[in-house]
Structure formats: structure tokens, C-alpha cells
Amino acid sequence: MTTGNTPTSRGMSTGEISEMMVTARIMVMKALQVNARLTEEYPDAHCALDFTTPFQLAVATILSAQCTDERVNKTTPALFALYPTEEEMAAADLTDIEAIVKPCGFYHNKAKNIQAMAREIVGHGLPDTMDELVSLPGIGRKTANVILGNAFDTPGLPVDTHVKRVSNRLGLTTHQDPVKIEKDLCEQLPEEEWTMFSHRLIYHGRQVCQARKPNCERCVLEDLCASR
């Protein structure tokens, strides 16, 4: 006969395991509630970056690092008019790319990564798996998740500053590391919701749950928020 204090093979009692399972179920229910309310609040949530091809989304996402999406969208039309595909970008003069993307900041590194990425995919196009994407210059896990979810319709949950802030305030995670936050959120939601949940958190972070002064009075999640 086992009791709640009987150690398991991993050194945890059955009681501790049961408590963890209950906590996990509660977090899933909370995440589903959050997602349902944000779905109603932001029915038009979508990727804020303008693009027409996976390659263009990759370029725009690289440019968006430490830069607003609005600024990126003002910059990419001129860039894509001259270099709409990886072939044209790979053959471009690097200084010309730099001149166009300069308003996005860190333009030397961004231009270099964009061209290096373009040169690696010439002839076969942008890959559609996480492992292949993160092997490319300028593409980390967050950028890869943006590309997967929005260009290839493959579940991905990008964790940016808004997702990090809002998910912590809500108590959906206690982590600061984006990879651990992504893992927590993905465990709480069905795969088909991952990409849109990220968009909804971003919308909420920009419009209501802002960094310096969250507008809790008009927040549809106030009663679910761990920070209140």
C-alpha cells in the first residue's frame, strides 16, 4: 500500500506528484480562459510585420530586433522593391542594404545577417523547420517561431518583451528566460493556438498591459491577473 509520503523512483512523493498535476491542470484552465478572453478582445490580432513571402518575413523579423514594427514596415517597401527575393538580396551591394535599413538601428549587423542568410538559402528557399531556421545567420528561436507560425502555418510561440511581461504578470509563468516561458505556455495550450496566443498577448501588452503603467481598469483579464 502506498501513501502520500511514499517516495517515487525520482525522489518525489505521490502526494507531491498529485499536487504538481493539480497545479498543472489549474494553469491549463487559466491559460485557456486568458486565450478565450483575448480572442474576443482582439479578433483581428495578426503579425504586425508586412511581408509577401517567407523570405521577406525573415528579413522583416531580423530588422525588428530592438526596433518597432512600425519602423520596419516603413523601411521594408524600399528594400523589397529592390531586392524582393533571396537571389537579389544575395547579389546586392552590402552598403546599399545598409543605407536602406539604417533607420532600423544596428544596421551594419542586420544588413550583414540579412545578406548572409539570403546567400545560404539561394537555390532552395527558406527552410520550414526550427533546427534549420536557427542555423541561419540572424535567426534565433524567436525569429524562427515567427516565421514558422506566420509563413508556414506551423505552430510556434514567439516570446518577445510583451509576451514575457504579460505572461509573468498573469502568473502563467515565473521564468524570465524566453525558452522556458515558451515551454510553459506551449504546455498550457493546444498547438493550434500557439501562434495566435502570442499575437494576442502582444496586442494586449501594447494596448493595455504596458510596461510602465498598465491600464488595469480596462483590462479584461484583471480578475485572472496574479499581479493584482
DRENGUVO-231079 format. One record per residue (C-alpha): residue number from 1; x, z, y; residue in one letter. Coordinates in nm, 4 decimals, padded with zeros to 6 digits. Layout:
N
n=NUM; c1=X; c3=Z; c2=Y; res=a
...
***
This chain:
228
n=1; c1=00.0000; c3=00.0000; c2=00.0000; res=m
n=2; c1=00.1370; c3=-00.0886; c2=00.3429; res=t
n=3; c1=00.0770; c3=00.0944; c2=00.6686; res=t
n=4; c1=00.1125; c3=00.0053; c2=01.0339; res=g
n=5; c1=00.4605; c3=00.1567; c2=01.0297; res=n
n=6; c1=00.5921; c3=-00.0293; c2=00.7268; res=t
n=7; c1=00.8956; c3=-00.2402; c2=00.8281; res=p
n=8; c1=00.8858; c3=-00.6106; c2=00.7530; res=t
n=9; c1=01.1805; c3=-00.8242; c2=00.6479; res=s
n=10; c1=01.2511; c3=-00.8914; c2=01.0161; res=r
n=11; c1=01.2594; c3=-00.5232; c2=01.1065; res=g
n=12; c1=00.9150; c3=-00.5130; c2=01.2729; res=m
n=13; c1=00.6284; c3=-00.3018; c2=01.1509; res=s
n=14; c1=00.2996; c3=-00.4626; c2=01.0561; res=t
n=15; c1=00.1454; c3=-00.2764; c2=01.3467; res=g
n=16; c1=00.3916; c3=-00.4333; c2=01.5897; res=e
n=17; c1=00.3247; c3=-00.7772; c2=01.4455; res=i
n=18; c1=-00.0506; c3=-00.7273; c2=01.4788; res=s
n=19; c1=-00.0066; c3=-00.6189; c2=01.8410; res=e
n=20; c1=00.2003; c3=-00.9282; c2=01.9144; res=m
n=21; c1=-00.0638; c3=-01.1509; c2=01.7581; res=m
n=22; c1=-00.3395; c3=-00.9907; c2=01.9658; res=v
n=23; c1=-00.1305; c3=-01.0314; c2=02.2826; res=t
n=24; c1=-00.0671; c3=-01.3962; c2=02.1992; res=a
n=25; c1=-00.4405; c3=-01.4599; c2=02.1479; res=r
n=26; c1=-00.5193; c3=-01.2932; c2=02.4808; res=i
n=27; c1=-00.2629; c3=-01.5127; c2=02.6569; res=m
n=28; c1=-00.4086; c3=-01.8263; c2=02.4990; res=v
n=29; c1=-00.7576; c3=-01.7309; c2=02.6141; res=m
n=30; c1=-00.6293; c3=-01.6616; c2=02.9647; res=k
n=31; c1=-00.4386; c3=-01.9900; c2=02.9851; res=a
n=32; c1=-00.7476; c3=-02.1787; c2=02.8716; res=l
n=33; c1=-00.9543; c3=-02.0056; c2=03.1409; res=q
n=34; c1=-00.6946; c3=-02.0894; c2=03.4045; res=v
n=35; c1=-00.6841; c3=-02.4509; c2=03.2933; res=n
n=36; c1=-01.0643; c3=-02.4825; c2=03.2915; res=a
n=37; c1=-01.0961; c3=-02.3462; c2=03.6451; res=r
n=38; c1=-00.8126; c3=-02.5588; c2=03.7805; res=l
n=39; c1=-00.9623; c3=-02.8667; c2=03.6129; res=t
n=40; c1=-01.2817; c3=-02.8063; c2=03.8083; res=e
n=41; c1=-01.0957; c3=-02.7221; c2=04.1292; res=e
n=42; c1=-00.8611; c3=-03.0234; c2=04.1181; res=y
n=43; c1=-01.0429; c3=-03.3034; c2=03.9338; res=p
n=44; c1=-00.8145; c3=-03.5663; c2=04.0900; res=d
n=45; c1=-00.4834; c3=-03.3972; c2=04.0066; res=a
n=46; c1=-00.2173; c3=-03.6527; c2=03.9177; res=h
n=47; c1=00.1510; c3=-03.7327; c2=03.9502; res=c
n=48; c1=00.2302; c3=-03.7377; c2=04.3215; res=a
n=49; c1=00.5115; c3=-03.9918; c2=04.2870; res=l
n=50; c1=00.4307; c3=-04.3609; c2=04.3325; res=d
n=51; c1=00.5522; c3=-04.5972; c2=04.0590; res=f
n=52; c1=00.4515; c3=-04.9011; c2=03.8582; res=t
n=53; c1=00.6950; c3=-04.8848; c2=03.5649; res=t
n=54; c1=00.8641; c3=-04.6077; c2=03.3638; res=p
n=55; c1=01.1971; c3=-04.7064; c2=03.5202; res=f
n=56; c1=01.0552; c3=-04.6677; c2=03.8699; res=q
n=57; c1=00.9140; c3=-04.3257; c2=03.7821; res=l
n=58; c1=01.2559; c3=-04.2213; c2=03.6533; res=a
n=59; c1=01.4159; c3=-04.3313; c2=03.9818; res=v
n=60; c1=01.1495; c3=-04.1566; c2=04.1913; res=a
n=61; c1=01.1831; c3=-03.8346; c2=03.9927; res=t
n=62; c1=01.5610; c3=-03.8324; c2=04.0323; res=i
n=63; c1=01.5126; c3=-03.8750; c2=04.4072; res=l
n=64; c1=01.2566; c3=-03.5918; c2=04.4172; res=s
n=65; c1=01.5141; c3=-03.3228; c2=04.3354; res=a
n=66; c1=01.5228; c3=-03.0878; c2=04.6368; res=q
n=67; c1=01.3120; c3=-03.3376; c2=04.8278; res=c
n=68; c1=00.9387; c3=-03.3687; c2=04.8929; res=t
n=69; c1=00.7308; c3=-03.6215; c2=04.7027; res=d
n=70; c1=00.6040; c3=-03.7480; c2=05.0372; res=e
n=71; c1=00.9565; c3=-03.8348; c2=05.1475; res=r
n=72; c1=01.0310; c3=-04.0022; c2=04.8153; res=v
n=73; c1=00.7163; c3=-04.2151; c2=04.8426; res=n
n=74; c1=00.8234; c3=-04.3284; c2=05.1874; res=k
n=75; c1=01.1663; c3=-04.4243; c2=05.0526; res=t
n=76; c1=01.0945; c3=-04.5995; c2=04.7236; res=t
n=77; c1=00.8958; c3=-04.9007; c2=04.8545; res=p
n=78; c1=01.2066; c3=-05.0430; c2=05.0232; res=a
n=79; c1=01.4218; c3=-04.9534; c2=04.7244; res=l
n=80; c1=01.1881; c3=-05.1124; c2=04.4688; res=f
n=81; c1=01.1313; c3=-05.4185; c2=04.6859; res=a
n=82; c1=01.4998; c3=-05.4990; c2=04.6474; res=l
n=83; c1=01.5640; c3=-05.3503; c2=04.3012; res=y
n=84; c1=01.2362; c3=-05.3272; c2=04.1050; res=p
n=85; c1=01.3966; c3=-05.3270; c2=03.7592; res=t
n=86; c1=01.6951; c3=-05.1719; c2=03.5881; res=e
n=87; c1=01.8695; c3=-05.5113; c2=03.5882; res=e
n=88; c1=01.8548; c3=-05.5442; c2=03.9675; res=e
n=89; c1=01.9471; c3=-05.1788; c2=04.0224; res=m
n=90; c1=02.2415; c3=-05.2034; c2=03.7855; res=a
n=91; c1=02.3802; c3=-05.5054; c2=03.9710; res=a
n=92; c1=02.3260; c3=-05.3661; c2=04.3218; res=a
n=93; c1=02.5986; c3=-05.2581; c2=04.5600; res=d
n=94; c1=02.6093; c3=-04.8797; c2=04.5357; res=l
n=95; c1=02.6471; c3=-04.8405; c2=04.9119; res=t
n=96; c1=02.3242; c3=-05.0346; c2=04.9613; res=d
n=97; c1=02.1386; c3=-04.7984; c2=04.7296; res=i
n=98; c1=02.2891; c3=-04.5024; c2=04.9127; res=e
n=99; c1=02.1768; c3=-04.6339; c2=05.2500; res=a
n=100; c1=01.8166; c3=-04.6630; c2=05.1328; res=i
n=101; c1=01.7901; c3=-04.3269; c2=04.9545; res=v
n=102; c1=01.9802; c3=-04.1282; c2=05.2193; res=k
n=103; c1=01.6608; c3=-03.9694; c2=05.3627; res=p
n=104; c1=01.6029; c3=-03.8011; c2=05.0238; res=c
n=105; c1=01.9199; c3=-03.5934; c2=05.0537; res=g
n=106; c1=02.2212; c3=-03.5681; c2=04.8223; res=f
n=107; c1=02.2187; c3=-03.9445; c2=04.8360; res=y
n=108; c1=02.5699; c3=-04.0026; c2=04.7010; res=h
n=109; c1=02.4947; c3=-03.8300; c2=04.3695; res=n
n=110; c1=02.1383; c3=-03.9568; c2=04.3484; res=k
n=111; c1=02.2391; c3=-04.3181; c2=04.4087; res=a
n=112; c1=02.5225; c3=-04.2899; c2=04.1573; res=k
n=113; c1=02.2955; c3=-04.1404; c2=03.8908; res=n
n=114; c1=02.0218; c3=-04.3967; c2=03.9514; res=i
n=115; c1=02.2607; c3=-04.6864; c2=03.9087; res=q
n=116; c1=02.4372; c3=-04.5297; c2=03.6102; res=a
n=117; c1=02.1008; c3=-04.4678; c2=03.4437; res=m
n=118; c1=01.9947; c3=-04.8264; c2=03.5141; res=a
n=119; c1=02.3132; c3=-04.9659; c2=03.3627; res=r
n=120; c1=02.2665; c3=-04.7648; c2=03.0436; res=e
n=121; c1=01.9156; c3=-04.8971; c2=02.9796; res=i
n=122; c1=01.9659; c3=-05.2638; c2=03.0685; res=v
n=123; c1=01.8575; c3=-05.4754; c2=02.7738; res=g
n=124; c1=01.6393; c3=-05.2172; c2=02.6023; res=h
n=125; c1=01.4472; c3=-05.0325; c2=02.8731; res=g
n=126; c1=01.3865; c3=-04.6665; c2=02.9358; res=l
n=127; c1=01.3619; c3=-04.4646; c2=02.6128; res=p
n=128; c1=01.0495; c3=-04.2655; c2=02.5351; res=d
n=129; c1=01.1844; c3=-03.9543; c2=02.3612; res=t
n=130; c1=01.3117; c3=-03.6294; c2=02.5085; res=m
n=131; c1=01.6513; c3=-03.6449; c2=02.3374; res=d
n=132; c1=01.7208; c3=-03.9984; c2=02.4547; res=e
n=133; c1=01.5978; c3=-03.9374; c2=02.8087; res=l
n=134; c1=01.8081; c3=-03.6263; c2=02.8717; res=v
n=135; c1=02.1177; c3=-03.8148; c2=02.7564; res=s
n=136; c1=02.0852; c3=-04.0455; c2=03.0580; res=l
n=137; c1=02.2589; c3=-03.9789; c2=03.3924; res=p
n=138; c1=02.0494; c3=-03.7794; c2=03.6374; res=g
n=139; c1=01.7750; c3=-03.6936; c2=03.3886; res=i
n=140; c1=01.7253; c3=-03.3329; c2=03.2834; res=g
n=141; c1=01.4451; c3=-03.1778; c2=03.0848; res=r
n=142; c1=01.2037; c3=-03.1506; c2=03.3793; res=k
n=143; c1=01.2527; c3=-03.5165; c2=03.4751; res=t
n=144; c1=01.2160; c3=-03.6208; c2=03.1120; res=a
n=145; c1=00.8864; c3=-03.4323; c2=03.0848; res=n
n=146; c1=00.7587; c3=-03.6035; c2=03.3999; res=v
n=147; c1=00.8461; c3=-03.9438; c2=03.2524; res=i
n=148; c1=00.7025; c3=-03.8680; c2=02.9080; res=l
n=149; c1=00.3746; c3=-03.7331; c2=03.0375; res=g
n=150; c1=00.3104; c3=-03.9844; c2=03.3135; res=n
n=151; c1=00.4751; c3=-04.3077; c2=03.1993; res=a
n=152; c1=00.4456; c3=-04.2876; c2=02.8204; res=f
n=153; c1=00.1353; c3=-04.0691; c2=02.7758; res=d
n=154; c1=00.3401; c3=-03.8335; c2=02.5600; res=t
n=155; c1=00.2669; c3=-03.4611; c2=02.6049; res=p
n=156; c1=00.5188; c3=-03.2976; c2=02.8348; res=g
n=157; c1=00.5008; c3=-02.9959; c2=03.0657; res=l
n=158; c1=00.7417; c3=-03.0231; c2=03.3606; res=p
n=159; c1=00.8308; c3=-02.6890; c2=03.5161; res=v
n=160; c1=00.9055; c3=-02.7189; c2=03.8863; res=d
n=161; c1=00.9133; c3=-02.4456; c2=04.1513; res=t
n=162; c1=00.5327; c3=-02.4429; c2=04.1839; res=h
n=163; c1=00.4721; c3=-02.4187; c2=03.8090; res=v
n=164; c1=00.7322; c3=-02.1436; c2=03.7849; res=k
n=165; c1=00.5856; c3=-01.9416; c2=04.0719; res=r
n=166; c1=00.2178; c3=-01.9758; c2=03.9833; res=v
n=167; c1=00.2586; c3=-01.9145; c2=03.6094; res=s
n=168; c1=00.4597; c3=-01.5986; c2=03.6808; res=n
n=169; c1=00.2078; c3=-01.4687; c2=03.9331; res=r
n=170; c1=-00.0736; c3=-01.5290; c2=03.6879; res=l
n=171; c1=00.1155; c3=-01.3469; c2=03.4150; res=g
n=172; c1=00.1243; c3=-01.6451; c2=03.1798; res=l
n=173; c1=00.4996; c3=-01.5925; c2=03.1513; res=t
n=174; c1=00.7567; c3=-01.3371; c2=03.2574; res=t
n=175; c1=01.0512; c3=-01.5745; c2=03.2418; res=h
n=176; c1=01.2457; c3=-01.7385; c2=03.5219; res=q
n=177; c1=01.4225; c3=-01.9942; c2=03.3041; res=d
n=178; c1=01.2241; c3=-02.3241; c2=03.3146; res=p
n=179; c1=01.2803; c3=-02.3966; c2=02.9445; res=v
n=180; c1=01.1400; c3=-02.0565; c2=02.8440; res=k
n=181; c1=00.8471; c3=-02.0974; c2=03.0844; res=i
n=182; c1=00.7739; c3=-02.4390; c2=02.9340; res=e
n=183; c1=00.7782; c3=-02.2877; c2=02.5852; res=k
n=184; c1=00.5393; c3=-02.0088; c2=02.6820; res=d
n=185; c1=00.2895; c3=-02.2428; c2=02.8486; res=l
n=186; c1=00.3028; c3=-02.5008; c2=02.5710; res=c
n=187; c1=00.2259; c3=-02.2299; c2=02.3139; res=e
n=188; c1=-00.0850; c3=-02.1322; c2=02.5104; res=q
n=189; c1=-00.2437; c3=-02.4757; c2=02.5497; res=l
n=190; c1=-00.3249; c3=-02.7769; c2=02.3328; res=p
n=191; c1=-00.0732; c3=-03.0613; c2=02.3624; res=e
n=192; c1=-00.3173; c3=-03.2971; c2=02.5292; res=e
n=193; c1=-00.3428; c3=-03.0571; c2=02.8253; res=e
n=194; c1=00.0288; c3=-03.0047; c2=02.8892; res=w
n=195; c1=00.0886; c3=-03.2800; c2=03.1437; res=t
n=196; c1=-00.2291; c3=-03.2245; c2=03.3418; res=m
n=197; c1=-00.1861; c3=-02.8471; c2=03.3395; res=f
n=198; c1=00.1478; c3=-02.8934; c2=03.5130; res=s
n=199; c1=-00.0160; c3=-03.1185; c2=03.7746; res=h
n=200; c1=-00.2940; c3=-02.8648; c2=03.8306; res=r
n=201; c1=-00.0507; c3=-02.5765; c2=03.8751; res=l
n=202; c1=00.1468; c3=-02.7876; c2=04.1223; res=i
n=203; c1=-00.1664; c3=-02.8694; c2=04.3221; res=y
n=204; c1=-00.2647; c3=-02.5025; c2=04.3244; res=h
n=205; c1=00.0844; c3=-02.3953; c2=04.4253; res=g
n=206; c1=00.0887; c3=-02.6368; c2=04.7161; res=r
n=207; c1=-00.2622; c3=-02.5763; c2=04.8427; res=q
n=208; c1=-00.3361; c3=-02.2106; c2=04.7670; res=v
n=209; c1=-00.0700; c3=-02.0099; c2=04.5824; res=c
n=210; c1=00.2083; c3=-02.0836; c2=04.8253; res=q
n=211; c1=00.5467; c3=-01.9166; c2=04.8092; res=a
n=212; c1=00.5492; c3=-01.7168; c2=05.1321; res=r
n=213; c1=00.1830; c3=-01.6479; c2=05.1895; res=k
n=214; c1=-00.0566; c3=-01.7114; c2=04.9005; res=p
n=215; c1=-00.4169; c3=-01.7569; c2=05.0085; res=n
n=216; c1=-00.5648; c3=-01.5179; c2=04.7553; res=c
n=217; c1=-00.9003; c3=-01.5017; c2=04.9333; res=e
n=218; c1=-00.9802; c3=-01.8633; c2=04.8426; res=r
n=219; c1=-00.8140; c3=-01.8605; c2=04.5007; res=c
n=220; c1=-01.0388; c3=-01.9462; c2=04.2056; res=v
n=221; c1=-00.8016; c3=-01.7512; c2=03.9827; res=l
n=222; c1=-00.7939; c3=-01.4264; c2=04.1790; res=e
n=223; c1=-00.9645; c3=-01.2209; c2=03.9071; res=d
n=224; c1=-00.7191; c3=-01.3530; c2=03.6463; res=l
n=225; c1=-00.4060; c3=-01.3017; c2=03.8523; res=c
n=226; c1=-00.1553; c3=-01.0416; c2=03.7350; res=a
n=227; c1=-00.0169; c3=-01.0124; c2=04.0883; res=s
n=228; c1=-00.3405; c3=-00.8810; c2=04.2371; res=r
***
